[in-house]
Amino acid sequence: MNLTITKEQILNGLQSVQNIVSTRTTLPILSNVLLRAEGNRLELTATDLDVTITCTVEATVTKPGATTVPVKKLFGIVRELSNPEIEIEVDDKNVCSIRSGSSFFKVRGLGAEEFPPFPQFKEDKKVALPQEKIRGMLRKTSFAISTDESRYVLNGIFMSLKEHKFTMVATDGRRLALVDEEVDISEKSQGEFIVPAKAVNELNRLLTDKGEVEIKYSENQAAFTLKEEKGFNILVITKLIEGNYPNYQQVIPKETKERVPLSREEFLHALRRAELMTSEKQNSVKLTFTKNNLAITANSPDVGEARESMAIQYKGKDMAIAFNPGYVIDPLNALTTEDEVYLELIDELSPGVMKVKTAFLYVVMPMRLS
């Protein structure tokens, strides 16, 4: 294998894939990046057996071929090179020679045939959306993924492709975030699957506001192809979480007594300030609604207290409800494009629901009023 590549191109490729490589692995091949060169491109692939990421970059290939080299070593070398042009040559013993300006390195690799094989996906189970949409949907749901490993089906995002709707749901049992987008789905492409948190984190990192994402899935794996305008593609393949996702529709209140419009920015900053006066023991913020006013209070004996007051449009009966402030701050942080949010309430013991003008819904369980 022999090729020339710019430092910028190979660095982009390595930065896209190297995140998932574990430093502590019993299989040496999993510390390596698979390099496959042909035509005018170099394909870089890394995997931890759960998530596989491939990135395609431009290169001038004089002799096609494939090998694997330790990814952290290669990244360290490339990052420190001062010359913008890099020549890579690999012999039949998988020794990789790297030349750039006056620098020269030799790195010992392993054969490409040792690298775990790629799963195959059928063409019928697929859907395509703009990257910007998927990125926004993940941002509005991923914060609610459960980290409790005893309920492993909640350790990811539930994705549903049904009736011309693409729905994402995440919940940890105390709150639930749901968002959906209208999309063209063929009859054969309909289905549901749960994407684990690790793959969601990688997608959050790699998605941009340009190009589109093609999603393919099978019984136990899903593939997200991020297509850029310049032909610079990234492919994320992940194992899916096995099991049945709970019926999330049961959690969503069917009625509402009060619907309160709130300025997102003002509400967010008031909550952040009140949160400073909570402690691990006393982790709740009380919202008291009276005519055209919202009082936000936090009180913990070992820290102190905070009081905030907000002018709002409210004509309903006086009501107080307490929430974990972090659980209300998270969705407000994620809804960056919204100026106004609506808080729907029934009483102090029923879940609160946050909505915006777009197809987003967030349910949060209240805490006991002390």
Short mmCIF file of the C-alpha atoms (twelve columns), coordinates in Angstrom:
data_MODEL
# 
_entry.id   MODEL 
# 
loop_
_atom_site.group_PDB 
_atom_site.id 
_atom_site.type_symbol 
_atom_site.label_atom_id 
_atom_site.label_alt_id 
_atom_site.label_comp_id 
_atom_site.label_asym_id 
_atom_site.label_seq_id 
_atom_site.Cartn_x 
_atom_site.Cartn_y 
_atom_site.Cartn_z 
_atom_site.pdbx_PDB_model_num 
ATOM 1   C CA . MET A 1   0.000   0.000  0.000  1 
ATOM 2   C CA . ASN A 2   1.311   3.430  -0.930 1 
ATOM 3   C CA . LEU A 3   -0.388  6.824  -0.737 1 
ATOM 4   C CA . THR A 4   0.050   10.545 -0.213 1 
ATOM 5   C CA . ILE A 5   -2.402  12.524 1.882  1 
ATOM 6   C CA . THR A 6   -2.658  15.976 3.431  1 
ATOM 7   C CA . LYS A 7   -2.222  16.267 7.182  1 
ATOM 8   C CA . GLU A 8   -5.667  17.908 7.420  1 
ATOM 9   C CA . GLN A 9   -7.455  14.992 5.707  1 
ATOM 10  C CA . ILE A 10  -5.879  12.180 7.766  1 
ATOM 11  C CA . LEU A 11  -6.277  14.186 10.988 1 
ATOM 12  C CA . ASN A 12  -10.012 14.674 10.247 1 
ATOM 13  C CA . GLY A 13  -10.368 10.948 9.647  1 
ATOM 14  C CA . LEU A 14  -8.505  9.927  12.809 1 
ATOM 15  C CA . GLN A 15  -10.397 12.422 14.985 1 
ATOM 16  C CA . SER A 16  -13.697 11.023 13.687 1 
ATOM 17  C CA . VAL A 17  -12.911 7.387  14.515 1 
ATOM 18  C CA . GLN A 18  -10.440 7.238  17.399 1 
ATOM 19  C CA . ASN A 19  -12.847 8.198  20.200 1 
ATOM 20  C CA . ILE A 20  -14.294 4.717  20.598 1 
ATOM 21  C CA . VAL A 21  -10.957 2.902  20.782 1 
ATOM 22  C CA . SER A 22  -10.495 1.573  24.307 1 
ATOM 23  C CA . THR A 23  -7.066  1.907  25.924 1 
ATOM 24  C CA . ARG A 24  -7.725  -1.227 27.991 1 
ATOM 25  C CA . THR A 25  -8.465  -4.069 25.605 1 
ATOM 26  C CA . THR A 26  -7.383  -7.715 25.655 1 
ATOM 27  C CA . LEU A 27  -7.475  -7.907 21.833 1 
ATOM 28  C CA . PRO A 28  -4.550  -5.920 20.333 1 
ATOM 29  C CA . ILE A 29  -6.430  -5.484 17.016 1 
ATOM 30  C CA . LEU A 30  -9.059  -3.343 18.812 1 
ATOM 31  C CA . SER A 31  -6.367  -0.738 19.584 1 
ATOM 32  C CA . ASN A 32  -5.722  -0.407 15.850 1 
ATOM 33  C CA . VAL A 33  -7.291  1.582  13.063 1 
ATOM 34  C CA . LEU A 34  -7.997  -0.223 9.796  1 
ATOM 35  C CA . LEU A 35  -6.580  1.711  6.822  1 
ATOM 36  C CA . ARG A 36  -7.967  0.757  3.404  1 
ATOM 37  C CA . ALA A 37  -6.692  2.685  0.369  1 
ATOM 38  C CA . GLU A 38  -8.112  2.577  -3.132 1 
ATOM 39  C CA . GLY A 39  -8.926  4.969  -5.972 1 
ATOM 40  C CA . ASN A 40  -8.647  8.484  -4.596 1 
ATOM 41  C CA . ARG A 41  -9.625  7.764  -1.025 1 
ATOM 42  C CA . LEU A 42  -8.475  6.375  2.280  1 
ATOM 43  C CA . GLU A 43  -10.981 4.657  4.562  1 
ATOM 44  C CA . LEU A 44  -10.231 4.648  8.311  1 
ATOM 45  C CA . THR A 45  -12.166 2.298  10.619 1 
ATOM 46  C CA . ALA A 46  -12.086 1.749  14.395 1 
ATOM 47  C CA . THR A 47  -14.275 -0.484 16.567 1 
ATOM 48  C CA . ASP A 48  -14.830 -1.659 20.149 1 
ATOM 49  C CA . LEU A 49  -17.102 -4.486 18.868 1 
ATOM 50  C CA . ASP A 50  -20.213 -2.576 20.043 1 
ATOM 51  C CA . VAL A 51  -19.755 0.553  17.924 1 
ATOM 52  C CA . THR A 52  -17.795 0.755  14.648 1 
ATOM 53  C CA . ILE A 53  -16.928 4.071  12.985 1 
ATOM 54  C CA . THR A 54  -15.605 4.462  9.433  1 
ATOM 55  C CA . CYS A 55  -14.499 7.753  7.898  1 
ATOM 56  C CA . THR A 56  -13.596 8.251  4.222  1 
ATOM 57  C CA . VAL A 57  -11.114 10.988 3.280  1 
ATOM 58  C CA . GLU A 58  -9.389  12.084 0.073  1 
ATOM 59  C CA . ALA A 59  -5.933  10.703 -0.746 1 
ATOM 60  C CA . THR A 60  -3.712  10.052 -3.770 1 
ATOM 61  C CA . VAL A 61  -3.290  6.274  -3.848 1 
ATOM 62  C CA . THR A 62  -0.426  4.892  -5.952 1 
ATOM 63  C CA . LYS A 63  -0.752  1.327  -4.666 1 
ATOM 64  C CA . PRO A 64  -4.063  0.155  -3.153 1 
ATOM 65  C CA . GLY A 65  -4.105  -2.079 -0.076 1 
ATOM 66  C CA . ALA A 66  -5.128  -2.438 3.574  1 
ATOM 67  C CA . THR A 67  -3.458  -2.718 6.981  1 
ATOM 68  C CA . THR A 68  -4.071  -1.851 10.632 1 
ATOM 69  C CA . VAL A 69  -1.873  0.336  12.872 1 
ATOM 70  C CA . PRO A 70  -2.187  1.455  16.538 1 
ATOM 71  C CA . VAL A 71  -4.564  4.401  16.312 1 
ATOM 72  C CA . LYS A 72  -3.222  6.453  19.251 1 
ATOM 73  C CA . LYS A 73  0.360   6.150  17.927 1 
ATOM 74  C CA . LEU A 74  -0.651  7.171  14.406 1 
ATOM 75  C CA . PHE A 75  -2.734  10.080 15.709 1 
ATOM 76  C CA . GLY A 76  0.154   11.256 17.925 1 
ATOM 77  C CA . ILE A 77  2.585   11.173 14.995 1 
ATOM 78  C CA . VAL A 78  0.295   12.935 12.503 1 
ATOM 79  C CA . ARG A 79  -0.723  15.642 14.979 1 
ATOM 80  C CA . GLU A 80  2.911   16.614 15.658 1 
ATOM 81  C CA . LEU A 81  4.060   16.720 11.999 1 
ATOM 82  C CA . SER A 82  4.857   20.205 10.712 1 
ATOM 83  C CA . ASN A 83  4.700   19.436 6.972  1 
ATOM 84  C CA . PRO A 84  1.221   19.511 5.335  1 
ATOM 85  C CA . GLU A 85  1.988   16.527 3.026  1 
ATOM 86  C CA . ILE A 86  2.334   12.961 4.345  1 
ATOM 87  C CA . GLU A 87  3.446   9.831  2.485  1 
ATOM 88  C CA . ILE A 88  2.418   6.433  3.868  1 
ATOM 89  C CA . GLU A 89  3.876   3.160  2.670  1 
ATOM 90  C CA . VAL A 90  3.090   -0.319 4.028  1 
ATOM 91  C CA . ASP A 91  5.155   -3.435 3.275  1 
ATOM 92  C CA . ASP A 92  3.946   -7.048 3.199  1 
ATOM 93  C CA . LYS A 93  4.855   -7.497 6.887  1 
ATOM 94  C CA . ASN A 94  2.437   -4.680 7.845  1 
ATOM 95  C CA . VAL A 95  5.231   -2.280 8.759  1 
ATOM 96  C CA . CYS A 96  3.947   1.220  8.072  1 
ATOM 97  C CA . SER A 97  6.495   3.878  7.000  1 
ATOM 98  C CA . ILE A 98  5.440   7.514  7.412  1 
ATOM 99  C CA . ARG A 99  7.403   10.300 5.660  1 
ATOM 100 C CA . SER A 100 6.709   14.009 5.973  1 
ATOM 101 C CA . GLY A 101 9.303   16.697 5.268  1 
ATOM 102 C CA . SER A 102 12.411  15.705 7.231  1 
ATOM 103 C CA . SER A 103 10.476  13.365 9.579  1 
ATOM 104 C CA . PHE A 104 10.394  9.591  9.200  1 
ATOM 105 C CA . PHE A 105 8.602   6.947  11.300 1 
ATOM 106 C CA . LYS A 106 8.142   3.205  11.159 1 
ATOM 107 C CA . VAL A 107 5.131   1.729  12.975 1 
ATOM 108 C CA . ARG A 108 4.457   -2.006 13.285 1 
ATOM 109 C CA . GLY A 109 0.896   -2.970 12.430 1 
ATOM 110 C CA . LEU A 110 -1.268  -6.087 12.178 1 
ATOM 111 C CA . GLY A 111 -2.862  -7.637 9.083  1 
ATOM 112 C CA . ALA A 112 -6.184  -6.215 7.863  1 
ATOM 113 C CA . GLU A 113 -7.668  -9.731 7.835  1 
ATOM 114 C CA . GLU A 114 -7.541  -9.785 11.667 1 
ATOM 115 C CA . PHE A 115 -9.912  -6.813 11.887 1 
ATOM 116 C CA . PRO A 116 -13.527 -7.718 12.853 1 
ATOM 117 C CA . PRO A 117 -15.763 -8.022 9.749  1 
ATOM 118 C CA . PHE A 118 -18.500 -5.507 8.913  1 
ATOM 119 C CA . PRO A 119 -22.166 -6.491 9.314  1 
ATOM 120 C CA . GLN A 120 -24.311 -6.387 6.170  1 
ATOM 121 C CA . PHE A 121 -27.585 -4.483 5.968  1 
ATOM 122 C CA . LYS A 122 -30.494 -5.057 3.620  1 
ATOM 123 C CA . GLU A 123 -31.555 -2.151 1.445  1 
ATOM 124 C CA . ASP A 124 -35.249 -2.325 2.402  1 
ATOM 125 C CA . LYS A 125 -35.000 -1.167 6.043  1 
ATOM 126 C CA . LYS A 126 -33.800 2.405  5.605  1 
ATOM 127 C CA . VAL A 127 -34.746 6.069  5.854  1 
ATOM 128 C CA . ALA A 128 -32.915 9.329  5.036  1 
ATOM 129 C CA . LEU A 129 -33.144 12.694 6.821  1 
ATOM 130 C CA . PRO A 130 -31.103 15.913 6.952  1 
ATOM 131 C CA . GLN A 131 -28.242 15.701 9.491  1 
ATOM 132 C CA . GLU A 132 -29.475 18.922 11.079 1 
ATOM 133 C CA . LYS A 133 -32.840 17.289 11.936 1 
ATOM 134 C CA . ILE A 134 -31.315 14.154 13.476 1 
ATOM 135 C CA . ARG A 135 -28.832 16.288 15.397 1 
ATOM 136 C CA . GLY A 136 -31.663 18.419 16.813 1 
ATOM 137 C CA . MET A 137 -33.750 15.351 17.722 1 
ATOM 138 C CA . LEU A 138 -30.827 13.730 19.564 1 
ATOM 139 C CA . ARG A 139 -30.052 16.960 21.401 1 
ATOM 140 C CA . LYS A 140 -33.654 17.175 22.619 1 
ATOM 141 C CA . THR A 141 -33.769 13.589 23.937 1 
ATOM 142 C CA . SER A 142 -30.307 12.213 24.767 1 
ATOM 143 C CA . PHE A 143 -30.017 14.035 28.128 1 
ATOM 144 C CA . ALA A 144 -32.881 11.866 29.484 1 
ATOM 145 C CA . ILE A 145 -31.163 8.503  28.787 1 
ATOM 146 C CA . SER A 146 -30.919 6.379  31.938 1 
ATOM 147 C CA . THR A 147 -27.479 5.536  33.333 1 
ATOM 148 C CA . ASP A 148 -28.883 2.846  35.635 1 
ATOM 149 C CA . GLU A 149 -27.477 -0.393 34.222 1 
ATOM 150 C CA . SER A 150 -30.064 -2.563 35.968 1 
ATOM 151 C CA . ARG A 151 -32.680 -1.220 33.520 1 
ATOM 152 C CA . TYR A 152 -30.553 -1.684 30.429 1 
ATOM 153 C CA . VAL A 153 -33.397 -1.135 27.894 1 
ATOM 154 C CA . LEU A 154 -33.470 2.494  29.097 1 
ATOM 155 C CA . ASN A 155 -29.706 2.951  28.464 1 
ATOM 156 C CA . GLY A 156 -30.355 4.305  24.972 1 
ATOM 157 C CA . ILE A 157 -32.781 6.123  22.681 1 
ATOM 158 C CA . PHE A 158 -35.874 4.337  21.411 1 
ATOM 159 C CA . MET A 159 -36.353 5.072  17.702 1 
ATOM 160 C CA . SER A 160 -39.605 4.348  15.901 1 
ATOM 161 C CA . LEU A 161 -40.284 4.571  12.161 1 
ATOM 162 C CA . LYS A 162 -44.047 4.327  11.786 1 
ATOM 163 C CA . GLU A 163 -46.913 6.008  9.924  1 
ATOM 164 C CA . HIS A 164 -44.675 8.589  8.257  1 
ATOM 165 C CA . LYS A 165 -43.227 9.655  11.602 1 
ATOM 166 C CA . PHE A 166 -39.728 9.257  12.958 1 
ATOM 167 C CA . THR A 167 -39.981 9.323  16.774 1 
ATOM 168 C CA . MET A 168 -37.205 9.365  19.378 1 
ATOM 169 C CA . VAL A 169 -37.856 8.737  23.083 1 
ATOM 170 C CA . ALA A 170 -35.533 8.667  26.093 1 
ATOM 171 C CA . THR A 171 -36.463 8.142  29.746 1 
ATOM 172 C CA . ASP A 172 -34.788 7.267  33.035 1 
ATOM 173 C CA . GLY A 173 -38.044 6.591  34.894 1 
ATOM 174 C CA . ARG A 174 -38.216 10.054 36.498 1 
ATOM 175 C CA . ARG A 175 -38.504 12.055 33.278 1 
ATOM 176 C CA . LEU A 176 -39.178 11.421 29.606 1 
ATOM 177 C CA . ALA A 177 -38.234 13.336 26.454 1 
ATOM 178 C CA . LEU A 178 -40.005 12.727 23.141 1 
ATOM 179 C CA . VAL A 179 -39.582 14.326 19.733 1 
ATOM 180 C CA . ASP A 180 -40.881 13.394 16.310 1 
ATOM 181 C CA . GLU A 181 -40.438 14.483 12.699 1 
ATOM 182 C CA . GLU A 182 -42.530 13.758 9.646  1 
ATOM 183 C CA . VAL A 183 -40.617 11.624 7.162  1 
ATOM 184 C CA . ASP A 184 -41.224 9.484  4.080  1 
ATOM 185 C CA . ILE A 185 -41.070 5.855  5.201  1 
ATOM 186 C CA . SER A 186 -41.773 2.963  2.872  1 
ATOM 187 C CA . GLU A 187 -43.969 0.107  4.117  1 
ATOM 188 C CA . LYS A 188 -40.927 -2.202 4.384  1 
ATOM 189 C CA . SER A 189 -38.836 0.308  6.333  1 
ATOM 190 C CA . GLN A 190 -41.246 0.583  9.279  1 
ATOM 191 C CA . GLY A 191 -39.945 -0.676 12.606 1 
ATOM 192 C CA . GLU A 192 -38.540 0.132  16.058 1 
ATOM 193 C CA . PHE A 193 -35.133 -0.233 17.702 1 
ATOM 194 C CA . ILE A 194 -33.098 1.039  20.693 1 
ATOM 195 C CA . VAL A 195 -29.744 2.741  20.001 1 
ATOM 196 C CA . PRO A 196 -27.316 2.546  22.977 1 
ATOM 197 C CA . ALA A 197 -25.950 5.664  24.679 1 
ATOM 198 C CA . LYS A 198 -22.386 5.155  23.408 1 
ATOM 199 C CA . ALA A 199 -23.501 5.333  19.769 1 
ATOM 200 C CA . VAL A 200 -25.774 8.301  20.589 1 
ATOM 201 C CA . ASN A 201 -22.776 10.164 22.090 1 
ATOM 202 C CA . GLU A 202 -20.715 9.508  18.951 1 
ATOM 203 C CA . LEU A 203 -23.547 10.713 16.708 1 
ATOM 204 C CA . ASN A 204 -23.935 13.850 18.842 1 
ATOM 205 C CA . ARG A 205 -20.219 14.495 18.284 1 
ATOM 206 C CA . LEU A 206 -20.095 13.707 14.550 1 
ATOM 207 C CA . LEU A 207 -23.339 15.110 13.134 1 
ATOM 208 C CA . THR A 208 -23.183 18.533 11.462 1 
ATOM 209 C CA . ASP A 209 -25.757 20.961 10.069 1 
ATOM 210 C CA . LYS A 210 -25.011 19.994 6.452  1 
ATOM 211 C CA . GLY A 211 -25.681 16.936 4.333  1 
ATOM 212 C CA . GLU A 212 -27.976 14.031 5.181  1 
ATOM 213 C CA . VAL A 213 -28.044 10.849 7.272  1 
ATOM 214 C CA . GLU A 214 -29.110 7.504  5.886  1 
ATOM 215 C CA . ILE A 215 -30.279 5.122  8.614  1 
ATOM 216 C CA . LYS A 216 -30.361 1.371  7.967  1 
ATOM 217 C CA . TYR A 217 -31.202 -1.251 10.558 1 
ATOM 218 C CA . SER A 218 -31.496 -4.990 11.031 1 
ATOM 219 C CA . GLU A 219 -32.662 -7.108 13.956 1 
ATOM 220 C CA . ASN A 220 -29.638 -6.366 16.139 1 
ATOM 221 C CA . GLN A 221 -27.624 -3.576 14.447 1 
ATOM 222 C CA . ALA A 222 -28.139 -0.119 12.979 1 
ATOM 223 C CA . ALA A 223 -25.991 1.923  10.592 1 
ATOM 224 C CA . PHE A 224 -25.929 5.724  10.286 1 
ATOM 225 C CA . THR A 225 -24.218 7.044  7.147  1 
ATOM 226 C CA . LEU A 226 -23.398 10.751 7.483  1 
ATOM 227 C CA . LYS A 227 -23.106 12.086 3.946  1 
ATOM 228 C CA . GLU A 228 -21.298 15.362 3.473  1 
ATOM 229 C CA . GLU A 229 -21.468 17.527 0.369  1 
ATOM 230 C CA . LYS A 230 -17.794 16.998 -0.487 1 
ATOM 231 C CA . GLY A 231 -18.134 13.211 -0.499 1 
ATOM 232 C CA . PHE A 232 -16.514 13.058 2.964  1 
ATOM 233 C CA . ASN A 233 -18.607 10.257 4.514  1 
ATOM 234 C CA . ILE A 234 -18.740 8.907  8.054  1 
ATOM 235 C CA . LEU A 235 -20.412 5.603  8.874  1 
ATOM 236 C CA . VAL A 236 -21.438 4.695  12.449 1 
ATOM 237 C CA . ILE A 237 -22.516 1.075  12.991 1 
ATOM 238 C CA . THR A 238 -23.851 0.041  16.384 1 
ATOM 239 C CA . LYS A 239 -25.240 -3.024 18.079 1 
ATOM 240 C CA . LEU A 240 -28.799 -2.401 19.263 1 
ATOM 241 C CA . ILE A 241 -30.104 -2.859 22.809 1 
ATOM 242 C CA . GLU A 242 -32.150 -6.046 22.967 1 
ATOM 243 C CA . GLY A 243 -35.447 -6.054 24.826 1 
ATOM 244 C CA . ASN A 244 -38.804 -4.295 24.791 1 
ATOM 245 C CA . TYR A 245 -38.975 -0.589 25.484 1 
ATOM 246 C CA . PRO A 246 -41.666 0.269  28.067 1 
ATOM 247 C CA . ASN A 247 -44.980 1.737  26.876 1 
ATOM 248 C CA . TYR A 248 -44.041 5.402  27.176 1 
ATOM 249 C CA . GLN A 249 -47.520 6.615  26.134 1 
ATOM 250 C CA . GLN A 250 -48.825 5.570  29.591 1 
ATOM 251 C CA . VAL A 251 -46.598 8.155  31.275 1 
ATOM 252 C CA . ILE A 252 -47.855 11.121 29.271 1 
ATOM 253 C CA . PRO A 253 -50.735 12.872 31.089 1 
ATOM 254 C CA . LYS A 254 -53.907 12.888 28.997 1 
ATOM 255 C CA . GLU A 255 -55.304 16.094 30.523 1 
ATOM 256 C CA . THR A 256 -54.017 19.416 31.767 1 
ATOM 257 C CA . LYS A 257 -55.460 21.998 34.175 1 
ATOM 258 C CA . GLU A 258 -53.063 24.907 33.632 1 
ATOM 259 C CA . ARG A 259 -50.931 25.822 30.614 1 
ATOM 260 C CA . VAL A 260 -48.337 28.448 31.498 1 
ATOM 261 C CA . PRO A 261 -46.236 30.212 28.821 1 
ATOM 262 C CA . LEU A 262 -42.693 31.020 30.074 1 
ATOM 263 C CA . SER A 263 -39.698 32.797 28.580 1 
ATOM 264 C CA . ARG A 264 -37.184 29.961 28.100 1 
ATOM 265 C CA . GLU A 265 -34.113 32.092 28.715 1 
ATOM 266 C CA . GLU A 266 -35.472 33.857 31.815 1 
ATOM 267 C CA . PHE A 267 -36.846 30.626 33.340 1 
ATOM 268 C CA . LEU A 268 -33.557 28.797 32.644 1 
ATOM 269 C CA . HIS A 269 -31.375 31.428 34.345 1 
ATOM 270 C CA . ALA A 270 -33.706 31.732 37.337 1 
ATOM 271 C CA . LEU A 271 -33.569 27.942 37.835 1 
ATOM 272 C CA . ARG A 272 -29.782 27.884 37.491 1 
ATOM 273 C CA . ARG A 273 -29.462 30.501 40.207 1 
ATOM 274 C CA . ALA A 274 -31.894 28.685 42.500 1 
ATOM 275 C CA . GLU A 275 -30.073 25.387 41.911 1 
ATOM 276 C CA . LEU A 276 -26.962 26.870 43.546 1 
ATOM 277 C CA . MET A 277 -28.787 26.646 46.883 1 
ATOM 278 C CA . THR A 278 -29.703 22.963 46.655 1 
ATOM 279 C CA . SER A 279 -27.737 20.075 48.143 1 
ATOM 280 C CA . GLU A 280 -27.641 16.332 47.590 1 
ATOM 281 C CA . LYS A 281 -30.027 15.859 50.515 1 
ATOM 282 C CA . GLN A 282 -32.334 18.714 49.576 1 
ATOM 283 C CA . ASN A 283 -32.325 18.638 45.798 1 
ATOM 284 C CA . SER A 284 -35.575 20.317 44.856 1 
ATOM 285 C CA . VAL A 285 -36.757 23.701 43.667 1 
ATOM 286 C CA . LYS A 286 -40.292 24.860 44.434 1 
ATOM 287 C CA . LEU A 287 -42.341 26.682 41.796 1 
ATOM 288 C CA . THR A 288 -45.231 28.701 43.228 1 
ATOM 289 C CA . PHE A 289 -47.764 30.034 40.731 1 
ATOM 290 C CA . THR A 290 -49.939 32.966 41.769 1 
ATOM 291 C CA . LYS A 291 -51.718 35.549 39.636 1 
ATOM 292 C CA . ASN A 292 -49.240 36.688 36.925 1 
ATOM 293 C CA . ASN A 293 -46.280 35.645 39.060 1 
ATOM 294 C CA . LEU A 294 -43.977 32.679 39.439 1 
ATOM 295 C CA . ALA A 295 -41.874 32.399 42.604 1 
ATOM 296 C CA . ILE A 296 -38.901 30.027 42.390 1 
ATOM 297 C CA . THR A 297 -37.459 29.020 45.756 1 
ATOM 298 C CA . ALA A 298 -34.757 26.649 46.939 1 
ATOM 299 C CA . ASN A 299 -34.068 25.968 50.580 1 
ATOM 300 C CA . SER A 300 -31.608 23.553 52.102 1 
ATOM 301 C CA . PRO A 301 -30.696 23.895 55.811 1 
ATOM 302 C CA . ASP A 302 -27.001 23.105 55.289 1 
ATOM 303 C CA . VAL A 303 -26.520 25.511 52.337 1 
ATOM 304 C CA . GLY A 304 -28.956 28.394 52.492 1 
ATOM 305 C CA . GLU A 305 -31.869 29.640 50.454 1 
ATOM 306 C CA . ALA A 306 -32.669 31.350 47.151 1 
ATOM 307 C CA . ARG A 307 -35.745 33.235 45.997 1 
ATOM 308 C CA . GLU A 308 -36.511 34.360 42.457 1 
ATOM 309 C CA . SER A 309 -39.600 36.019 41.067 1 
ATOM 310 C CA . MET A 310 -40.781 36.071 37.428 1 
ATOM 311 C CA . ALA A 311 -43.641 38.016 35.854 1 
ATOM 312 C CA . ILE A 312 -45.755 35.549 33.846 1 
ATOM 313 C CA . GLN A 313 -49.184 35.252 32.255 1 
ATOM 314 C CA . TYR A 314 -51.130 33.186 34.779 1 
ATOM 315 C CA . LYS A 315 -54.789 33.454 35.700 1 
ATOM 316 C CA . GLY A 316 -55.340 30.011 37.304 1 
ATOM 317 C CA . LYS A 317 -55.676 29.037 40.959 1 
ATOM 318 C CA . ASP A 318 -52.642 29.355 43.255 1 
ATOM 319 C CA . MET A 319 -50.472 26.262 42.958 1 
ATOM 320 C CA . ALA A 320 -47.073 25.032 44.154 1 
ATOM 321 C CA . ILE A 321 -45.062 22.129 42.739 1 
ATOM 322 C CA . ALA A 322 -41.459 20.993 43.321 1 
ATOM 323 C CA . PHE A 323 -39.012 19.526 40.806 1 
ATOM 324 C CA . ASN A 324 -35.412 18.393 40.697 1 
ATOM 325 C CA . PRO A 325 -33.948 21.586 39.114 1 
ATOM 326 C CA . GLY A 326 -31.531 19.657 36.870 1 
ATOM 327 C CA . TYR A 327 -34.469 17.817 35.295 1 
ATOM 328 C CA . VAL A 328 -36.061 21.108 34.254 1 
ATOM 329 C CA . ILE A 329 -32.784 22.789 33.246 1 
ATOM 330 C CA . ASP A 330 -31.770 19.954 30.845 1 
ATOM 331 C CA . PRO A 331 -34.633 20.379 28.354 1 
ATOM 332 C CA . LEU A 332 -34.425 24.189 28.582 1 
ATOM 333 C CA . ASN A 333 -30.725 23.925 27.654 1 
ATOM 334 C CA . ALA A 334 -31.532 21.631 24.722 1 
ATOM 335 C CA . LEU A 335 -34.281 23.831 23.263 1 
ATOM 336 C CA . THR A 336 -31.832 26.446 21.991 1 
ATOM 337 C CA . THR A 337 -34.011 27.557 19.064 1 
ATOM 338 C CA . GLU A 338 -37.091 28.267 21.206 1 
ATOM 339 C CA . ASP A 339 -37.959 31.604 22.852 1 
ATOM 340 C CA . GLU A 340 -40.990 30.354 24.751 1 
ATOM 341 C CA . VAL A 341 -41.898 27.082 26.474 1 
ATOM 342 C CA . TYR A 342 -45.252 25.944 27.862 1 
ATOM 343 C CA . LEU A 343 -45.491 24.242 31.232 1 
ATOM 344 C CA . GLU A 344 -48.644 22.141 31.622 1 
ATOM 345 C CA . LEU A 345 -49.703 21.256 35.164 1 
ATOM 346 C CA . ILE A 346 -52.547 19.358 36.844 1 
ATOM 347 C CA . ASP A 347 -51.680 19.518 40.566 1 
ATOM 348 C CA . GLU A 348 -48.678 19.264 42.908 1 
ATOM 349 C CA . LEU A 349 -48.538 15.445 42.729 1 
ATOM 350 C CA . SER A 350 -48.998 14.911 38.970 1 
ATOM 351 C CA . PRO A 351 -46.176 15.021 36.403 1 
ATOM 352 C CA . GLY A 352 -45.433 18.361 34.764 1 
ATOM 353 C CA . VAL A 353 -45.272 18.518 30.965 1 
ATOM 354 C CA . MET A 354 -43.083 20.904 28.985 1 
ATOM 355 C CA . LYS A 355 -43.980 21.642 25.374 1 
ATOM 356 C CA . VAL A 356 -42.909 24.014 22.622 1 
ATOM 357 C CA . LYS A 357 -44.497 24.973 19.290 1 
ATOM 358 C CA . THR A 358 -42.666 22.139 17.505 1 
ATOM 359 C CA . ALA A 359 -43.189 18.379 18.030 1 
ATOM 360 C CA . PHE A 360 -41.372 18.092 21.364 1 
ATOM 361 C CA . LEU A 361 -42.739 16.862 24.676 1 
ATOM 362 C CA . TYR A 362 -41.062 16.444 28.057 1 
ATOM 363 C CA . VAL A 363 -42.627 14.809 31.125 1 
ATOM 364 C CA . VAL A 364 -41.052 15.287 34.566 1 
ATOM 365 C CA . MET A 365 -42.138 13.737 37.861 1 
ATOM 366 C CA . PRO A 366 -42.637 16.155 40.762 1 
ATOM 367 C CA . MET A 367 -40.871 15.876 44.126 1 
ATOM 368 C CA . ARG A 368 -42.530 16.022 47.548 1 
ATOM 369 C CA . LEU A 369 -43.145 19.514 48.828 1 
ATOM 370 C CA . SER A 370 -41.342 19.701 52.142 1 
# 
